[in-house]
Amino acid sequence: MFYYLHLLYNYSLILLFSEGGDEKPMLLSVNPGLIIWQMIIFVLLLIILRKIAWKPLLTALHTREQSIKDTIDQAELLKKDAEQLIEQNKKNLAEAQEHSMKIINDAKDMANKMRDDILLKSQEESRKMIDQAKAEITQEKETAMSDLRHEVSDLAIKAAEKIINENLDETKQKKIVNDFISQIPSN
């Protein structure tokens, strides 16, 4: 078919250029025969293109348009999904921060409680140590006082022996010394 159109076009050009004899056609001159043939060829070309190429072109354009619409719809869905994920991530982040603050506050409370317990135990232990030290001091003091009494009594007995020089017996001397020591203040 293209072959026949091509032949028709070529013959029409030959006819157009052969009319006029010696006269050469000008580029800007108007030739009604040429215009008619060009219009016929153009209409035939449109008809052929409509039957052969128009439907595939329209189909391709519609397919392309539909794929673009689908891509845009898919992009919008992905955008919505991304926004939902962002919101979910924000919510998760807020929950994580709240949870971490709770953990931190619990740890602070536990640390304060442990500090109070340690302080209480250390105060109790120091009080026990002080009481024990006081008891030991009191015991040592009583032991020292007892030792001092015995030494004083021994010294008094020895002194009294020298003074009395065996006038009294030993039991009477101890009784006198013990009475004397009991009159001495305990501090």
C-alpha positions in Angstrom: 0.0 0.0 0.0 2.8 2.4 0.8 4.3 1.4 -2.4 1.3 2.5 -4.4 1.1 5.8 -2.5 4.7 6.4 -3.2 4.2 5.8 -6.9 1.1 8.1 -6.9 3.1 10.8 -5.3 6.0 10.5 -7.6 3.8 10.5 -10.7 1.9 13.5 -9.5 5.2 15.4 -9.0 6.3 14.4 -12.4 3.1 15.7 -13.9 3.2 18.9 -12.0 6.7 19.7 -13.1 6.2 18.6 -16.7 3.2 21.0 -17.3 4.4 24.4 -18.4 7.0 23.4 -21.0 10.2 25.5 -20.7 9.1 27.4 -17.7 10.7 26.3 -14.4 8.5 26.3 -11.3 9.4 28.7 -8.6 9.7 27.7 -5.0 7.2 30.3 -3.8 4.8 30.1 -6.7 1.3 28.7 -6.1 0.4 25.7 -8.2 -3.3 24.5 -7.7 -2.6 21.0 -9.0 0.2 20.5 -6.5 -2.0 21.8 -3.7 -4.8 19.4 -4.6 -2.5 16.4 -4.9 -0.8 17.3 -1.6 -4.2 17.5 0.1 -5.3 14.1 -1.3 -2.0 12.5 -0.3 -2.3 14.1 3.2 -5.9 12.8 3.7 -4.9 9.4 2.5 -1.9 9.4 4.8 -4.3 10.4 7.7 -6.7 7.6 6.8 -3.9 5.0 6.6 -2.3 6.3 9.8 -5.7 6.1 11.6 -6.2 2.5 10.6 -2.7 1.3 11.1 -1.0 3.5 13.7 -3.7 5.5 15.5 -5.1 2.7 17.6 -1.7 1.3 18.7 -0.5 4.9 19.5 -3.7 5.6 21.5 -3.4 2.2 23.2 0.2 2.9 24.1 -0.7 6.4 25.4 -3.6 5.0 27.5 -1.3 2.3 28.8 1.3 4.9 29.7 -1.3 7.2 31.3 -2.7 4.3 33.3 0.8 3.2 34.5 1.5 6.8 35.5 -1.8 6.9 37.5 -1.0 3.6 39.1 2.5 4.8 40.0 1.1 8.0 41.5 -1.5 6.0 43.4 1.2 3.7 44.7 3.4 6.6 45.7 0.4 8.1 47.6 -0.1 4.8 49.4 3.5 4.6 50.2 3.5 8.2 51.4 0.5 7.4 53.7 2.3 4.2 54.9 5.4 6.3 55.6 3.4 8.9 57.5 1.8 6.1 59.6 5.2 4.6 60.3 6.5 8.0 61.3 3.6 8.5 63.7 4.1 5.0 65.0 7.8 5.7 65.5 7.0 8.9 67.3 4.6 7.1 69.5 7.1 4.3 70.2 9.8 6.9 70.9 7.5 8.7 73.4 6.7 5.4 75.1 10.4 4.5 75.2 11.2 7.9 76.7 8.4 7.5 79.2 9.6 4.0 80.1 13.2 5.2 80.4 12.1 8.1 82.7 10.2 5.6 84.8 13.3 3.3 85.0 15.5 6.3 85.9 13.0 7.5 88.6 12.7 3.9 90.0 16.5 3.7 90.0 16.8 7.0 91.8 14.1 5.9 94.3 16.0 2.6 94.9 19.3 4.5 95.2 17.8 6.9 97.8 16.3 3.9 99.7 19.6 2.1 99.6 21.4 5.2 100.8 18.9 5.7 103.6 19.3 2.0 104.6 23.0 2.2 104.5 23.0 5.4 106.6 20.6 3.8 109.1 22.7 0.7 109.3 25.9 2.7 109.6 24.3 4.8 112.4 23.1 1.7 114.1 26.5 0.1 113.8 28.3 3.2 115.0 25.8 3.4 118.0 26.5 -0.3 118.7 30.3 0.3 118.5 30.0 3.4 120.7 27.9 1.4 123.2 30.3 -1.5 123.0 33.2 0.9 123.5 31.5 2.5 126.5 30.9 -0.9 127.9 34.5 -1.8 127.4 35.6 1.5 128.9 33.3 0.9 131.9 34.6 -2.6 132.3 38.2 -1.5 132.0 37.5 1.3 134.4 36.0 -1.2 136.9 38.8 -3.6 136.4 41.3 -0.8 136.8 39.5 0.4 139.9 39.4 -3.1 141.3 43.1 -3.5 140.6 43.8 -0.1 142.1 41.8 -1.0 145.2 43.7 -4.2 145.6 47.0 -2.4 145.2 45.9 0.4 147.5 44.8 -2.2 150.0 48.0 -4.1 149.7 50.0 -0.8 150.0 47.9 0.2 153.0 48.3 -3.1 154.6 52.1 -3.0 154.1 52.1 0.6 155.4 50.0 -0.3 158.3 52.2 -3.3 159.0 55.2 -1.1 159.1 53.3 1.3 161.3 51.7 -1.1 163.7 54.4 -3.7 163.3 52.5 -6.7 163.9 50.0 -5.5 166.5 47.0 -6.6 164.5 46.5 -9.7 162.7 46.0 -9.8 159.0 42.2 -10.2 158.8 41.6 -7.2 161.0 44.0 -5.2 158.9 42.1 -6.1 155.7 38.8 -5.2 157.3 40.1 -1.8 158.3 41.5 -1.2 154.8 38.3 -2.3 153.0 36.3 0.0 155.2 38.7 2.8 154.3 38.5 2.0 150.5 34.7 1.9 150.6 34.7 5.4 151.9 36.8 6.5 148.9 34.6 7.8 146.0 34.3 5.4 143.1 35.2 8.0 140.4 
